[in-house]
Amino acid sequence: MRTDDLIDPEVDRAIDTLPNRLNEFGYDPWGLSPRHAKVYFSLAKQIYRYFRPEVRGVENVPEGRVLIVANHGGQLPFDGLVIAVACLLLARPPRLVRSMAERWVSTLPVVNEAFARSGVVLGDPINCRNILLDDQAILVFPEGAKGSGKVWKDRYKLRRFGRGFMRLALQTGSPVVPVSVVGSEEAIVSVYDWQGLARLVKAPYIPVSPLLPLLGPLAYLPLPVKFHLRFGEPMRFEGPFDDEDAAIDRKVDRVQSTLQRMIDEGLAARTSLFF
Amino acid sequence: MAHVLVTGIAGGLARRVAERLLARGDEVVGVDYREAPGAAGPGLERLTVRRASYNKTSIEDVFRHRRYDAVLHLGRVGNLKESVGKRFDLNVVGTQKIMNLCVAHGVRRLVVLSTFHIYGAHPSNHIPIFEDEPLRAGVEFPQIADAIQLDNMASTWVYRHPEVSTAVLRPTNVIGATLQNTMSRLLRWRRAPYVFGFNPMTQFVDEDDLAAAVLAAAGGDQAGVFNVAGPGALPWRTALRLVGARPYPVVPALARAYSFATAAAPPYLLRFLMYPCVISDAAFRKAFDWAPKVALGEALRRCVGGGAAGEGAAAAPRAT
């Protein structure tokens, strides 16, 4: 079977409309390759459909540079995947969001390559700034890995946001679009973060599933929870990007409290984990 | 007409540079610590060749013999060629000696050829890397210390001795049919290694383009440290496919063992097959009005002796 046979026509059309500048071999400097991205996004669309996402407010994603800021949870970055597919298939015009990955991801064989070809870049201020200045969309999880590795009892409680995204928003004049993802933080259940083992294998966290004795490794397959995505109104900020931490924190807090409110509303409106 | 001293004259790049200088009527003296093939070769008939170790007194005589307008120190010794101790003597002690001689003999322009290897290929490298960023290579590979120290010394020199206007160049992978450096030889193999699960964006600059860059730097007056990146970046395995090599995988955990067993590439170079080290040469292009003329695909084909087939996009490879 040729890899081209895997390409979903909807993904194919959407990626063909992207304005990304490529060299004569079809790559951008970070290693994005639309030709490969079509295959990876077609696979991602299958995962997207598994979570049956209900998406609201995608029209709030403006044209040009934008920072998409979302809550992070569920051990594996299905939240990022679902947001990226939603932006590609539902936003008008289609957007290829560049997700900011942990440094650790660059060291994972195969995964690092698939991510790079699909547009994921190392979450570094210089990468981020260059991509925003190029009028692209960036997806950040300001909670970082400590958000993704949240245990069950902490789900949907936002960890303290980092300041980096706000400094970049101010520096590049980019609007911030908060996105609440409800469902993702229950996809893979973790009751304990095994830091001892995580340090040993140089991973940011190792989730321990309560279903482990029952299911073995299958306990790490994501549950068929339903995702609810809500894109909020763009938030614009002004002021010096190199302001003191306290001043940046006040702006970050506005994003964090807006997002927490959106999450809480989403949770209250939800009637079932699976429908 | 100018008098120019070129170091590393036994190497392919220095000879390309000498050829260009002679063609425009300059008087060129080439020096090397190795036996150099002399004035052999078309375009090099008027080349004067001296043999001298850069760290020994014999190099002093090369400077007494003539007054040079410019010195092009292209003779950095690569990692595979000599032992650590000898590299330190030639690259660090030797470079210091050459720079001191430039001051003593009133040389107005000095170009030092460093390398982008000193940035290191690291999982936390952003893209692109600019000149003022940390040199990470030494963290994991202390054996590259001589190259880092050469670069540091030359970079400090830029500010300590403004009377010798100095440009330090950090080129990316230089490739060409006449070059015997690790990357050029790797590309000429029928079977070439990649690290399983990794396929980083890699830059190449053609030897002729780098020769032109050295000349542009020699003729300019801007002092400083400059990356030279060439026409662009492509994934390592795509490069291998373009040169017609059959790629074979090396397991990441065994990369070091592979390197020692085959002596194909020093271990630090295998890291460049795992993590990107993509540099920006915007500053160099602006300062010296230089741009590469040889496209990536053509540079690769030239390196393996495939001639100049300017196909570019037509040769774009298929998926994965």
Interface residues (C-beta under 8 A of the other chain):
Chain A: T3 D4 N23 E24 F25 G26 Y27 P29 W30 G31 R35 H36 V39 R103 W104 S106 T107 L108 P109 V110 V111 N112 E113 A116 V121 L122 D124 P125 I126 N127 N130
Chain B: P123 S124 N125 H126 I127 P128 V195 F196 G197 F198 N199 P200 M201 G232 A233 L234 P235 T238 P252 Y275 P276 V278 A295 L296 G297 G312 A313 A316 P317 A319 T320
